């Protein structure tokens, strides 16, 4: 898989992580993005890494890898993977933003973000452990 194939995917996923685009309030998109904690961006990065691993695995000539996400099926297209990653990235970013905007306690926000990071990192680690390469 060419490195250039990842550039539009990374850009699209980064754009997809912008929460609450359609809401009308006094905050600009830049204000909303500044409200997100660094942990949100760690999660988004791991999501992109997982997507890239999946694309690489499904393109492997051995044909021995299958997607295990039930929502995507065993052999999703690159477009389906990008769309899924973008949609789940937007949802995750939106939830994180709403927790912050609604003044939830810091421990709730940290629990949400750290749990998400641990789960996503576990998926990335599993991919590496079964031999998925870039």
N, CA, C and O atoms as a printed pandas DataFrame, in Angstrom:
     atom_number atom_name residue_name chain_id  residue_number  x_coord  y_coord  z_coord
0              1         N          UNK        A               1    0.847   -1.170    0.000
1              2        CA          UNK        A               1    0.000    0.000    0.000
2              3         C          UNK        A               1    0.892    1.233    0.000
3              4         O          UNK        A               1    1.840    1.323    0.780
4              5         N          UNK        A               2    0.595    2.145   -0.845
5              6        CA          UNK        A               2    1.386    3.357   -0.993
6              7         C          UNK        A               2    1.136    4.321    0.169
7              8         O          UNK        A               2    0.016    4.439    0.666
8              9         N          UNK        A               3    2.190    5.001    0.586
9             10        CA          UNK        A               3    2.068    6.002    1.634
10            11         C          UNK        A               3    1.106    7.111    1.214
11            12         O          UNK        A               3    0.390    7.663    2.050
12            13         N          UNK        A               4    1.089    7.436   -0.068
13            14        CA          UNK        A               4    0.213    8.498   -0.555
14            15         C          UNK        A               4   -1.266    8.146   -0.399
15            16         O          UNK        A               4   -2.114    9.037   -0.358
16            17         N          UNK        A               5   -1.574    6.869   -0.312
17            18        CA          UNK        A               5   -2.956    6.449   -0.110
18            19         C          UNK        A               5   -3.451    6.883    1.272
19            20         O          UNK        A               5   -4.648    7.097    1.467
20            21         N          UNK        A               6   -2.531    7.012    2.226
21            22        CA          UNK        A               6   -2.917    7.371    3.580
22            23         C          UNK        A               6   -3.153    8.861    3.763
23            24         O          UNK        A               6   -3.883    9.248    4.676
24            25         N          UNK        A               7   -2.568    9.708    2.933
25            26        CA          UNK        A               7   -2.682   11.154    3.121
26            27         C          UNK        A               7   -4.137   11.620    3.080
27            28         O          UNK        A               7   -4.567   12.287    4.021
28            29         N          UNK        A               8   -4.919   11.307    2.042
29            30        CA          UNK        A               8   -6.308   11.774    2.061
30            31         C          UNK        A               8   -7.121   11.125    3.178
31            32         O          UNK        A               8   -8.047   11.733    3.715
32            33         N          UNK        A               9   -6.775    9.907    3.519
33            34        CA          UNK        A               9   -7.486    9.226    4.598
34            35         C          UNK        A               9   -7.240    9.939    5.921
35            36         O          UNK        A               9   -8.173   10.162    6.691
36            37         N          UNK        A              10   -5.990   10.295    6.184
37            38        CA          UNK        A              10   -5.661   11.008    7.413
38            39         C          UNK        A              10   -6.344   12.371    7.460
39            40         O          UNK        A              10   -6.861   12.776    8.501
40            41         N          UNK        A              11   -6.344   13.075    6.331
41            42        CA          UNK        A              11   -6.992   14.384    6.287
42            43         C          UNK        A              11   -8.497   14.267    6.492
43            44         O          UNK        A              11   -9.087   15.045    7.242
44            45         N          UNK        A              12   -9.111   13.309    5.837
45            46        CA          UNK        A              12  -10.550   13.111    5.980
46            47         C          UNK        A              12  -10.915   12.754    7.411
47            48         O          UNK        A              12  -11.900   13.259    7.950
48            49         N          UNK        A              13  -10.138   11.899    8.014
49            50        CA          UNK        A              13  -10.417   11.496    9.387
50            51         C          UNK        A              13  -10.221   12.661   10.355
51            52         O          UNK        A              13  -10.991   12.826   11.301
52            53         N          UNK        A              14   -9.195   13.461   10.115
53            54        CA          UNK        A              14   -8.991   14.639   10.963
54            55         C          UNK        A              14  -10.178   15.593   10.845
55            56         O          UNK        A              14  -10.657   16.117   11.850
56            57         N          UNK        A              15  -10.645   15.814    9.639
57            58        CA          UNK        A              15  -11.809   16.675    9.438
58            59         C          UNK        A              15  -13.055   16.079   10.079
59            60         O          UNK        A              15  -13.894   16.809   10.605
60            61         N          UNK        A              16  -13.177   14.763   10.036
61            62        CA          UNK        A              16  -14.349   14.098   10.587
62            63         C          UNK        A              16  -14.407   14.199   12.104
63            64         O          UNK        A              16  -15.468   14.010   12.699
64            65         N          UNK        A              17  -13.295   14.489   12.725
65            66        CA          UNK        A              17  -13.283   14.547   14.184
66            67         C          UNK        A              17  -13.797   15.873   14.727
67            68         O          UNK        A              17  -13.837   16.055   15.944
68            69         N          UNK        A              18  -14.194   16.807   13.861
69            70        CA          UNK        A              18  -14.710   18.082   14.323
70            71         C          UNK        A              18  -16.103   17.884   14.907
71            72         O          UNK        A              18  -17.035   17.547   14.176
72            73         N          UNK        A              19  -16.256   18.085   16.193
73            74        CA          UNK        A              19  -17.560   17.837   16.807
74            75         C          UNK        A              19  -18.530   18.999   16.626
75            76         O          UNK        A              19  -18.127   20.144   16.424
76            77         N          UNK        A              20  -19.793   18.681   16.703
77            78        CA          UNK        A              20  -20.868   19.657   16.817
78            79         C          UNK        A              20  -20.874   20.695   15.707
79            80         O          UNK        A              20  -21.094   21.877   15.971
80            81         N          UNK        A              21  -20.638   20.275   14.478
81            82        CA          UNK        A              21  -20.592   21.222   13.366
82            83         C          UNK        A              21  -21.929   21.921   13.138
83            84         O          UNK        A              21  -21.966   23.108   12.814
84            85         N          UNK        A              22  -23.007   21.199   13.305
85            86        CA          UNK        A              22  -24.306   21.747   12.956
86            87         C          UNK        A              22  -24.985   22.533   14.048
87            88         O          UNK        A              22  -26.069   23.072   13.822
88            89         N          UNK        A              23  -24.400   22.621   15.215
89            90        CA          UNK        A              23  -25.062   23.313   16.307
90            91         C          UNK        A              23  -24.914   24.820   16.161
91            92         O          UNK        A              23  -23.898   25.323   15.682
92            93         N          UNK        A              24  -25.943   25.515   16.583
93            94        CA          UNK        A              24  -25.854   26.976   16.528
94            95         C          UNK        A              24  -25.644   27.489   17.948
95            96         O          UNK        A              24  -26.537   27.399   18.791
96            97         N          UNK        A              25  -24.486   28.014   18.197
97            98        CA          UNK        A              25  -24.187   28.721   19.442
98            99         C          UNK        A              25  -23.068   29.698   19.151
99           100         O          UNK        A              25  -22.656   29.858   18.002
100          101         N          UNK        A              26  -22.581   30.347   20.183
101          102        CA          UNK        A              26  -21.598   31.412   19.979
102          103         C          UNK        A              26  -20.191   30.906   19.732
103          104         O          UNK        A              26  -19.318   31.688   19.353
104          105         N          UNK        A              27  -19.950   29.648   19.930
105          106        CA          UNK        A              27  -18.601   29.107   19.762
106          107         C          UNK        A              27  -18.315   28.801   18.298
107          108         O          UNK        A              27  -19.150   28.244   17.585
108          109         N          UNK        A              28  -17.124   29.178   17.873
109          110        CA          UNK        A              28  -16.695   28.820   16.526
110          111         C          UNK        A              28  -16.162   27.394   16.538
111          112         O          UNK        A              28  -15.946   26.810   17.600
112          113         N          UNK        A              29  -15.958   26.853   15.373
113          114        CA          UNK        A              29  -15.392   25.512   15.272
114          115         C          UNK        A              29  -14.024   25.462   15.947
115          116         O          UNK        A              29  -13.707   24.491   16.634
116          117         N          UNK        A              30  -13.219   26.496   15.757
117          118        CA          UNK        A              30  -11.894   26.541   16.389
118          119         C          UNK        A              30  -12.016   26.537   17.909
119          120         O          UNK        A              30  -11.226   25.887   18.593
120          121         N          UNK        A              31  -13.001   27.259   18.442
121          122        CA          UNK        A              31  -13.222   27.256   19.891
122          123         C          UNK        A              31  -13.571   25.854   20.383
123          124         O          UNK        A              31  -13.072   25.399   21.413
124          125         N          UNK        A              32  -14.427   25.185   19.636
125          126        CA          UNK        A              32  -14.841   23.833   20.025
126          127         C          UNK        A              32  -13.659   22.868   19.985
127          128         O          UNK        A              32  -13.510   22.022   20.867
128          129         N          UNK        A              33  -12.837   22.998   18.977
129          130        CA          UNK        A              33  -11.668   22.120   18.866
130          131         C          UNK        A              33  -10.680   22.366   19.995
131          132         O          UNK        A              33  -10.070   21.425   20.503
132          133         N          UNK        A              34  -10.518   23.618   20.391
133          134        CA          UNK        A              34   -9.605   23.940   21.494
134          135         C          UNK        A              34  -10.096   23.376   22.817
135          136         O          UNK        A              34   -9.301   23.146   23.728
136          137         N          UNK        A              35  -11.391   23.154   22.928
137          138        CA          UNK        A              35  -11.954   22.592   24.165
138          139         C          UNK        A              35  -11.636   21.109   24.331
139          140         O          UNK        A              35  -11.660   20.591   25.447
140          141         N          UNK        A              36  -11.340   20.430   23.234
141          142        CA          UNK        A              36  -11.081   18.991   23.326
142          143         C          UNK        A              36   -9.737   18.732   24.004
143          144         O          UNK        A              36   -8.748   19.405   23.713
144          145         N          UNK        A              37   -9.706   17.755   24.908
145          146        CA          UNK        A              37   -8.446   17.454   25.593
146          147         C          UNK        A              37   -7.491   16.695   24.677
147          148         O          UNK        A              37   -7.921   16.114   23.680
148          149         N          UNK        A              38   -6.201   16.693   25.004
149          150        CA          UNK        A              38   -5.220   15.956   24.192
150          151         C          UNK        A              38   -5.569   14.476   24.050
151          152         O          UNK        A              38   -5.259   13.853   23.034
152          153         N          UNK        A              39   -6.208   13.924   25.063
153          154        CA          UNK        A              39   -6.590   12.504   25.006
154          155         C          UNK        A              39   -7.520   12.205   23.836
155          156         O          UNK        A              39   -7.477   11.113   23.270
156          157         N          UNK        A              40   -8.355   13.167   23.474
157          158        CA          UNK        A              40   -9.252   12.960   22.331
158          159         C          UNK        A              40   -8.449   12.761   21.056
159          160         O          UNK        A              40   -8.805   11.935   20.215
160          161         N          UNK        A              41   -7.372   13.513   20.912
161          162        CA          UNK        A              41   -6.552   13.420   19.709
162          163         C          UNK        A              41   -5.734   12.129   19.703
163          164         O          UNK        A              41   -5.430   11.590   18.639
164          165         N          UNK        A              42   -5.380   11.636   20.886
165          166        CA          UNK        A              42   -4.717   10.330   20.977
166          167         C          UNK        A              42   -5.680    9.257   20.478
167          168         O          UNK        A              42   -5.302    8.395   19.685
168          169         N          UNK        A              43   -6.927    9.315   20.947
169          170        CA          UNK        A              43   -7.934    8.357   20.487
170          171         C          UNK        A              43   -8.111    8.430   18.966
171          172         O          UNK        A              43   -8.130    7.403   18.289
172          173         N          UNK        A              44   -8.241    9.644   18.439
173          174        CA          UNK        A              44   -8.446    9.801   16.997
174          175         C          UNK        A              44   -7.254    9.247   16.212
175          176         O          UNK        A              44   -7.436    8.621   15.168
176          177         N          UNK        A              45   -6.045    9.476   16.709
177          178        CA          UNK        A              45   -4.852    8.933   16.055
178          179         C          UNK        A              45   -4.844    7.415   16.056
179          180         O          UNK        A              45   -4.496    6.791   15.054
180          181         N          UNK        A              46   -5.228    6.818   17.184
181          182        CA          UNK        A              46   -5.297    5.353   17.253
182          183         C          UNK        A              46   -6.364    4.811   16.301
183          184         O          UNK        A              46   -6.185    3.748   15.707
184          185         N          UNK        A              47   -7.464    5.535   16.157
185          186        CA          UNK        A              47   -8.515    5.103   15.225
186          187         C          UNK        A              47   -7.988    5.091   13.793
187          188         O          UNK        A              47   -8.277    4.168   13.032
188          189         N          UNK        A              48   -7.217    6.113   13.425
189          190        CA          UNK        A              48   -6.634    6.169   12.078
190          191         C          UNK        A              48   -5.627    5.032   11.906
191          192         O          UNK        A              48   -5.575    4.402   10.850
192          193         N          UNK        A              49   -4.835    4.773   12.934
193          194        CA          UNK        A              49   -3.871    3.678   12.871
194          195         C          UNK        A              49   -4.579    2.335   12.689
195          196         O          UNK        A              49   -4.147    1.508   11.886
196          197         N          UNK        A              50   -5.657    2.120   13.429
197          198        CA          UNK        A              50   -6.440    0.894   13.291
198          199         C          UNK        A              50   -6.986    0.767   11.873
199          200         O          UNK        A              50   -6.936   -0.311   11.281
200          201         N          UNK        A              51   -7.500    1.849   11.334
201          202        CA          UNK        A              51   -8.034    1.837    9.975
202          203         C          UNK        A              51   -6.937    1.490    8.968
203          204         O          UNK        A              51   -7.145    0.679    8.066
204          205         N          UNK        A              52   -5.776    2.108    9.131
205          206        CA          UNK        A              52   -4.659    1.848    8.215
206          207         C          UNK        A              52   -4.209    0.388    8.310
207          208         O          UNK        A              52   -3.913   -0.243    7.296
208          209         N          UNK        A              53   -4.162   -0.136    9.523
209          210        CA          UNK        A              53   -3.809   -1.546    9.701
210          211         C          UNK        A              53   -4.814   -2.444    8.986
211          212         O          UNK        A              53   -4.429   -3.398    8.309
212          213         N          UNK        A              54   -6.085   -2.142    9.134
213          214        CA          UNK        A              54   -7.123   -2.953    8.512
214          215         C          UNK        A              54   -7.009   -2.913    6.996
215          216         O          UNK        A              54   -7.116   -3.945    6.334
216          217         N          UNK        A              55   -6.791   -1.728    6.448
217          218        CA          UNK        A              55   -6.628   -1.613    4.997
218          219         C          UNK        A              55   -5.439   -2.435    4.525
219          220         O          UNK        A              55   -5.524   -3.147    3.525
220          221         N          UNK        A              56   -4.348   -2.335    5.239
221          222        CA          UNK        A              56   -3.145   -3.072    4.881
222          223         C          UNK        A              56   -3.384   -4.577    4.957
223          224         O          UNK        A              56   -2.986   -5.326    4.064
224          225         N          UNK        A              57   -4.034   -5.008    6.029
225          226        CA          UNK        A              57   -4.288   -6.441    6.212
226          227         C          UNK        A              57   -5.196   -6.985    5.114
227          228         O          UNK        A              57   -4.947   -8.062    4.572
228          229         N          UNK        A              58   -6.245   -6.239    4.792
229          230        CA          UNK        A              58   -7.186   -6.722    3.782
230          231         C          UNK        A              58   -6.583   -6.719    2.381
231          232         O          UNK        A              58   -7.047   -7.443    1.500
232          233         N          UNK        A              59   -5.537   -5.895    2.174
233          234        CA          UNK        A              59   -4.834   -5.867    0.892
234          235         C          UNK        A              59   -3.728   -6.915    0.804
235          236         O          UNK        A              59   -3.133   -7.102   -0.257
236          237         N          UNK        A              60   -3.452   -7.597    1.909
237          238        CA          UNK        A              60   -2.359   -8.578    1.936
238          239         C          UNK        A              60   -2.642   -9.712    0.947
239          240         O          UNK        A              60   -3.767  -10.200    0.844
240          241         N          UNK        A              61   -1.606  -10.114    0.232
241          242        CA          UNK        A              61   -1.755  -11.150   -0.803
242          243         C          UNK        A              61   -2.124  -12.516   -0.239
243          244         O          UNK        A              61   -2.658  -13.360   -0.959
244          245         N          UNK        A              62   -1.844  -12.739    1.043
245          246        CA          UNK        A              62   -2.138  -14.051    1.629
246          247         C          UNK        A              62   -3.641  -14.310    1.710
247          248         O          UNK        A              62   -4.074  -15.462    1.700
248          249         N          UNK        A              63   -4.436  -13.240    1.792
249          250        CA          UNK        A              63   -5.875  -13.405    1.927
250          251         C          UNK        A              63   -6.286  -14.009    3.257
251          252         O          UNK        A              63   -7.395  -14.523    3.400
252          253         N          UNK        A              64   -5.397  -13.946    4.220
253          254        CA          UNK        A              64   -5.642  -14.618    5.501
254          255         C          UNK        A              64   -6.253  -13.699    6.558
255          256         O          UNK        A              64   -6.567  -14.166    7.653
256          257         N          UNK        A              65   -6.431  -12.424    6.270
257          258        CA          UNK        A              65   -6.981  -11.496    7.252
258          259         C          UNK        A              65   -8.422  -11.145    6.908
259          260         O          UNK        A              65   -8.775  -10.976    5.741
260          261         N          UNK        A              66   -9.233  -11.041    7.930
261          262        CA          UNK        A              66  -10.632  -10.630    7.791
262          263         C          UNK        A              66  -10.930   -9.599    8.863
263          264         O          UNK        A              66  -10.365   -9.649    9.956
264          265         N          UNK        A              67  -11.806   -8.677    8.556
265          266        CA          UNK        A              67  -12.245   -7.677    9.532
266          267         C          UNK        A              67  -13.127   -8.361   10.569
267          268         O          UNK        A              67  -13.943   -9.217   10.228
268          269         N          UNK        A              68  -12.963   -7.985   11.832
269          270        CA          UNK        A              68  -13.768   -8.608   12.884
270          271         C          UNK        A              68  -14.886   -7.698   13.391
271          272         O          UNK        A              68  -15.692   -8.121   14.219
272          273         N          UNK        A              69  -14.947   -6.458   12.909
273          274        CA          UNK        A              69  -16.027   -5.552   13.290
274          275         C          UNK        A              69  -17.309   -5.999   12.593
275          276         O          UNK        A              69  -17.394   -5.985   11.365
276          277         N          UNK        A              70  -18.287   -6.388   13.372
277          278        CA          UNK        A              70  -19.538   -6.923   12.814
278          279         C          UNK        A              70  -20.281   -5.908   11.950
279          280         O          UNK        A              70  -20.999   -6.292   11.027
280          281         N          UNK        A              71  -20.118   -4.633   12.238
281          282        CA          UNK        A              71  -20.804   -3.598   11.459
282          283         C          UNK        A              71  -20.228   -3.445   10.058
283          284         O          UNK        A              71  -20.919   -2.984    9.150
284          285         N          UNK        A              72  -18.971   -3.825    9.879
285          286        CA          UNK        A              72  -18.294   -3.635    8.600
286          287         C          UNK        A              72  -18.289   -4.870    7.715
287          288         O          UNK        A              72  -18.067   -4.762    6.509
288          289         N          UNK        A              73  -18.525   -6.024    8.284
289          290        CA          UNK        A              73  -18.417   -7.254    7.498
290          291         C          UNK        A              73  -16.969   -7.714    7.430
291          292         O          UNK        A              73  -16.074   -7.036    7.934
292          293         N          UNK        A              74  -16.741   -8.853    6.813
293          294        CA          UNK        A              74  -15.409   -9.464    6.806
294          295         C          UNK        A              74  -14.426   -8.819    5.838
295          296         O          UNK        A              74  -13.215   -8.924    6.036
296          297         N          UNK        A              75  -14.922   -8.150    4.792
297          298        CA          UNK        A              75  -14.015   -7.581    3.795
298          299         C          UNK        A              75  -14.540   -6.231    3.288
299          300         O          UNK        A              75  -14.947   -6.120    2.131
300          301         N          UNK        A              76  -14.529   -5.202    4.156
301          302        CA          UNK        A              76  -15.037   -3.897    3.723
302          303         C          UNK        A              76  -14.081   -3.225    2.742
303          304         O          UNK        A              76  -12.881   -3.499    2.728
304          305         N          UNK        A              77  -14.635   -2.355    1.939
305          306        CA          UNK        A              77  -13.809   -1.574    1.002
306          307         C          UNK        A              77  -13.082   -0.477    1.776
307          308         O          UNK        A              77  -13.418   -0.181    2.923
308          309         N          UNK        A              78  -12.081    0.122    1.128
309          310        CA          UNK        A              78  -11.373    1.245    1.739
310          311         C          UNK        A              78  -12.340    2.391    2.043
311          312         O          UNK        A              78  -12.238    3.030    3.090
312          313         N          UNK        A              79  -13.267    2.646    1.137
313          314        CA          UNK        A              79  -14.244    3.712    1.350
314          315         C          UNK        A              79  -15.106    3.428    2.580
315          316         O          UNK        A              79  -15.387    4.334    3.364
316          317         N          UNK        A              80  -15.520    2.189    2.747
317          318        CA          UNK        A              80  -16.314    1.824    3.920
318          319         C          UNK        A              80  -15.502    2.005    5.205
319          320         O          UNK        A              80  -16.032    2.465    6.216
320          321         N          UNK        A              81  -14.231    1.647    5.163
321          322        CA          UNK        A              81  -13.376    1.824    6.341
322          323         C          UNK        A              81  -13.199    3.301    6.681
323          324         O          UNK        A              81  -13.257    3.683    7.850
324          325         N          UNK        A              82  -12.982    4.131    5.660
325          326        CA          UNK        A              82  -12.830    5.561    5.888
326          327         C          UNK        A              82  -14.136    6.140    6.435
327          328         O          UNK        A              82  -14.119    6.919    7.388
328          329         N          UNK        A              83  -15.252    5.766    5.843
329          330        CA          UNK        A              83  -16.550    6.278    6.294
330          331         C          UNK        A              83  -16.826    5.865    7.738
331          332         O          UNK        A              83  -17.300    6.675    8.535
332          333         N          UNK        A              84  -16.536    4.622    8.075
333          334        CA          UNK        A              84  -16.749    4.133    9.440
334          335         C          UNK        A              84  -15.866    4.894   10.424
335          336         O          UNK        A              84  -16.334    5.337   11.473
336          337         N          UNK        A              85  -14.597    5.043   10.085
337          338        CA          UNK        A              85  -13.662    5.736   10.966
338          339         C          UNK        A              85  -14.079    7.200   11.131
339          340         O          UNK        A              85  -14.022    7.746   12.233
340          341         N          UNK        A              86  -14.493    7.822   10.042
341          342        CA          UNK        A              86  -14.944    9.216   10.113
342          343         C          UNK        A              86  -16.192    9.335   10.987
343          344         O          UNK        A              86  -16.265   10.212   11.848
344          345         N          UNK        A              87  -17.159    8.468   10.772
345          346        CA          UNK        A              87  -18.413    8.536   11.528
346          347         C          UNK        A              87  -18.184    8.288   13.018
347          348         O          UNK        A              87  -18.718    9.012   13.858
348          349         N          UNK        A              88  -17.399    7.274   13.345
349          350        CA          UNK        A              88  -17.146    6.991   14.758
350          351         C          UNK        A              88  -16.255    8.067   15.377
351          352         O          UNK        A              88  -16.362    8.354   16.569
352          353         N          UNK        A              89  -15.371    8.665   14.564
353          354        CA          UNK        A              89  -14.552    9.768   15.058
354          355         C          UNK        A              89  -15.394   10.984   15.395
355          356         O          UNK        A              89  -15.188   11.619   16.430
356          357         N          UNK        A              90  -16.341   11.311   14.529
357          358        CA          UNK        A              90  -17.238   12.436   14.792
358          359         C          UNK        A              90  -18.062   12.160   16.049
359          360         O          UNK        A              90  -18.199   13.031   16.908
360          361         N          UNK        A              91  -18.602   10.963   16.154
361          362        CA          UNK        A              91  -19.418   10.624   17.321
362          363         C          UNK        A              91  -18.590   10.706   18.605
363          364         O          UNK        A              91  -19.042   11.275   19.599
364          365         N          UNK        A              92  -17.392   10.146   18.586
365          366        CA          UNK        A              92  -16.549   10.179   19.779
366          367         C          UNK        A              92  -16.188   11.613   20.146
367          368         O          UNK        A              92  -16.274   11.994   21.313
368          369         N          UNK        A              93  -15.784   12.407   19.161
369          370        CA          UNK        A              93  -15.449   13.808   19.415
370          371         C          UNK        A              93  -16.638   14.595   19.932
371          372         O          UNK        A              93  -16.493   15.441   20.814
372          373         N          UNK        A              94  -17.808   14.322   19.387
373          374        CA          UNK        A              94  -19.024   15.011   19.814
374          375         C          UNK        A              94  -19.355   14.691   21.268
375          376         O          UNK        A              94  -19.688   15.584   22.047
376          377         N          UNK        A              95  -19.262   13.422   21.624
377          378        CA          UNK        A              95  -19.536   13.032   23.014
378          379         C          UNK        A              95  -18.543   13.706   23.957
379          380         O          UNK        A              95  -18.929   14.236   24.999
380          381         N          UNK        A              96  -17.274   13.682   23.591
381          382        CA          UNK        A              96  -16.248   14.319   24.426
382          383         C          UNK        A              96  -16.542   15.811   24.574
383          384         O          UNK        A              96  -16.482   16.358   25.676
384          385         N          UNK        A              97  -16.856   16.453   23.472
385          386        CA          UNK        A              97  -17.178   17.885   23.492
386          387         C          UNK        A              97  -18.379   18.168   24.402
387          388         O          UNK        A              97  -18.344   19.103   25.201
388          389         N          UNK        A              98  -19.427   17.372   24.282
389          390        CA          UNK        A              98  -20.633   17.585   25.083
390          391         C          UNK        A              98  -20.366   17.367   26.572
391          392         O          UNK        A              98  -20.920   18.076   27.411
392          393         N          UNK        A              99  -19.527   16.398   26.900
393          394        CA          UNK        A              99  -19.172   16.185   28.308
394          395         C          UNK        A              99  -18.491   17.434   28.870
395          396         O          UNK        A              99  -18.767   17.854   29.994
396          397         N          UNK        A             100  -17.605   18.015   28.078
397          398        CA          UNK        A             100  -16.885   19.214   28.517
398          399         C          UNK        A             100  -17.827   20.416   28.565
399          400         O          UNK        A             100  -17.851   21.159   29.546
400          401         N          UNK        A             101  -18.596   20.595   27.501
401          402        CA          UNK        A             101  -19.491   21.749   27.412
402          403         C          UNK        A             101  -20.527   21.752   28.540
403          404         O          UNK        A             101  -20.902   22.813   29.039
404          405         N          UNK        A             102  -20.981   20.574   28.934
405          406        CA          UNK        A             102  -22.000   20.471   29.979
406          407         C          UNK        A             102  -21.401   20.335   31.378
407          408         O          UNK        A             102  -22.096   19.977   32.329
408          409         N          UNK        A             103  -20.110   20.624   31.490
409          410        CA          UNK        A             103  -19.416   20.666   32.787
410          411         C          UNK        A             103  -19.528   19.385   33.597
411          412         O          UNK        A             103  -19.734   19.413   34.811
412          413         N          UNK        A             104  -19.388   18.264   32.907
413          414        CA          UNK        A             104  -19.305   17.005   33.636
414          415         C          UNK        A             104  -18.017   17.006   34.447
415          416         O          UNK        A             104  -17.048   17.666   34.074
416          417         N          UNK        A             105  -18.002   16.272   35.552
417          418        CA          UNK        A             105  -16.771   16.230   36.358
418          419         C          UNK        A             105  -15.594   15.691   35.535
419          420         O          UNK        A             105  -15.755   14.878   34.625
420          421         N          UNK        A             106  -14.419   16.177   35.895
421          422        CA          UNK        A             106  -13.212   15.786   35.176
422          423         C          UNK        A             106  -13.031   14.265   35.172
423          424         O          UNK        A             106  -12.560   13.705   34.182
424          425         N          UNK        A             107  -13.398   13.593   36.263
425          426        CA          UNK        A             107  -13.204   12.142   36.316
426          427         C          UNK        A             107  -14.082   11.432   35.283
427          428         O          UNK        A             107  -13.691   10.383   34.771
428          429         N          UNK        A             108  -15.248   11.975   34.971
429          430        CA          UNK        A             108  -16.116   11.371   33.955
430          431         C          UNK        A             108  -15.469   11.513   32.576
431          432         O          UNK        A             108  -15.432   10.559   31.799
432          433         N          UNK        A             109  -14.964   12.699   32.283
433          434        CA          UNK        A             109  -14.320   12.945   30.986
434          435         C          UNK        A             109  -13.074   12.081   30.846
435          436         O          UNK        A             109  -12.846   11.479   29.797
436          437         N          UNK        A             110  -12.268   12.017   31.903
437          438        CA          UNK        A             110  -11.052   11.187   31.873
438          439         C          UNK        A             110  -11.404    9.706   31.721
439          440         O          UNK        A             110  -10.750    8.985   30.968
440          441         N          UNK        A             111  -12.428    9.259   32.431
441          442        CA          UNK        A             111  -12.841    7.849   32.304
442          443         C          UNK        A             111  -13.262    7.544   30.873
443          444         O          UNK        A             111  -12.876    6.515   30.318
444          445         N          UNK        A             112  -14.045    8.423   30.278
445          446        CA          UNK        A             112  -14.502    8.253   28.899
446          447         C          UNK        A             112  -13.318    8.199   27.929
447          448         O          UNK        A             112  -13.218    7.286   27.110
448          449         N          UNK        A             113  -12.424    9.186   28.031
449          450        CA          UNK        A             113  -11.329    9.255   27.064
450          451         C          UNK        A             113  -10.305    8.148   27.281
451          452         O          UNK        A             113   -9.856    7.530   26.317
452          453         N          UNK        A             114   -9.933    7.890   28.521
453          454        CA          UNK        A             114   -8.925    6.851   28.776
454          455         C          UNK        A             114   -9.445    5.459   28.454
455          456         O          UNK        A             114   -8.706    4.625   27.931
456          457         N          UNK        A             115  -10.706    5.205   28.760
457          458        CA          UNK        A             115  -11.285    3.905   28.406
458          459         C          UNK        A             115  -11.284    3.725   26.893
459          460         O          UNK        A             115  -10.949    2.653   26.390
460          461         N          UNK        A             116  -11.656    4.769   26.177
461          462        CA          UNK        A             116  -11.647    4.711   24.710
462          463         C          UNK        A             116  -10.246    4.459   24.169
463          464         O          UNK        A             116  -10.063    3.668   23.243
464          465         N          UNK        A             117   -9.260    5.134   24.751
465          466        CA          UNK        A             117   -7.877    4.955   24.316
466          467         C          UNK        A             117   -7.410    3.528   24.576
467          468         O          UNK        A             117   -6.799    2.906   23.706
468          469         N          UNK        A             118   -7.694    3.007   25.761
469          470        CA          UNK        A             118   -7.262    1.648   26.105
470          471         C          UNK        A             118   -7.887    0.624   25.162
471          472         O          UNK        A             118   -7.206   -0.286   24.690
472          473         N          UNK        A             119   -9.169    0.769   24.892
473          474        CA          UNK        A             119   -9.837   -0.182   23.984
474          475         C          UNK        A             119   -9.237   -0.086   22.590
475          476         O          UNK        A             119   -8.911   -1.110   21.989
476          477         N          UNK        A             120   -9.088    1.115   22.069
477          478        CA          UNK        A             120   -8.553    1.284   20.712
478          479         C          UNK        A             120   -7.093    0.840   20.638
479          480         O          UNK        A             120   -6.684    0.226   19.652
480          481         N          UNK        A             121   -6.312    1.141   21.658
481          482        CA          UNK        A             121   -4.914    0.691   21.683
482          483         C          UNK        A             121   -4.848   -0.828   21.726
483          484         O          UNK        A             121   -3.958   -1.427   21.122
484          485         N          UNK        A             122   -5.782   -1.456   22.434
485          486        CA          UNK        A             122   -5.839   -2.918   22.466
486          487         C          UNK        A             122   -6.096   -3.505   21.090
487          488         O          UNK        A             122   -5.515   -4.529   20.732
488          489         N          UNK        A             123   -6.956   -2.870   20.324
489          490        CA          UNK        A             123   -7.235   -3.329   18.960
490          491         C          UNK        A             123   -5.988   -3.183   18.095
491          492         O          UNK        A             123   -5.634   -4.097   17.350
492          493         N          UNK        A             124   -5.326   -2.037   18.194
493          494        CA          UNK        A             124   -4.100   -1.808   17.415
494          495         C          UNK        A             124   -3.036   -2.830   17.801
495          496         O          UNK        A             124   -2.368   -3.388   16.931
496          497         N          UNK        A             125   -2.874   -3.080   19.103
497          498        CA          UNK        A             125   -1.894   -4.066   19.559
498          499         C          UNK        A             125   -2.241   -5.456   19.036
499          500         O          UNK        A             125   -1.368   -6.192   18.576
500          501         N          UNK        A             126   -3.526   -5.808   19.110
501          502        CA          UNK        A             126   -3.956   -7.117   18.597
502          503         C          UNK        A             126   -3.612   -7.251   17.118
503          504         O          UNK        A             126   -3.122   -8.294   16.685
504          505         N          UNK        A             127   -3.863   -6.217   16.354
505          506        CA          UNK        A             127   -3.548   -6.251   14.926
506          507         C          UNK        A             127   -2.056   -6.552   14.715
507          508         O          UNK        A             127   -1.689   -7.397   13.898
508          509         N          UNK        A             128   -1.213   -5.846   15.466
509          510        CA          UNK        A             128    0.237   -6.101   15.356
510          511         C          UNK        A             128    0.571   -7.529   15.787
511          512         O          UNK        A             128    1.417   -8.182   15.178
512          513         N          UNK        A             129   -0.095   -8.012   16.839
513          514        CA          UNK        A             129    0.233   -9.337   17.370
514          515         C          UNK        A             129   -0.127  -10.471   16.419
515          516         O          UNK        A             129    0.467  -11.547   16.488
516          517         N          UNK        A             130   -1.095  -10.244   15.531
517          518        CA          UNK        A             130   -1.452  -11.288   14.570
518          519         C          UNK        A             130   -0.723  -11.107   13.246
519          520         O          UNK        A             130   -1.012  -11.801   12.271
520          521         N          UNK        A             131    0.225  -10.171   13.214
521          522        CA          UNK        A             131    1.086  -10.036   12.049
522          523         C          UNK        A             131    0.703   -8.986   11.045
523          524         O          UNK        A             131    1.258   -8.961    9.947
524          525         N          UNK        A             132   -0.230   -8.112   11.381
525          526        CA          UNK        A             132   -0.611   -7.055   10.447
526          527         C          UNK        A             132    0.545   -6.070   10.335
527          528         O          UNK        A             132    1.044   -5.554   11.335
528          529         N          UNK        A             133    0.956   -5.823    9.102
529          530        CA          UNK        A             133    2.051   -4.894    8.821
530          531         C          UNK        A             133    1.523   -3.780    7.923
531          532         O          UNK        A             133    0.436   -3.877    7.353
532          533         N          UNK        A             134    2.312   -2.735    7.814
533          534        CA          UNK        A             134    1.930   -1.628    6.918
534          535         C          UNK        A             134    2.562   -1.822    5.574
535          536         O          UNK        A             134    2.368   -1.003    4.676
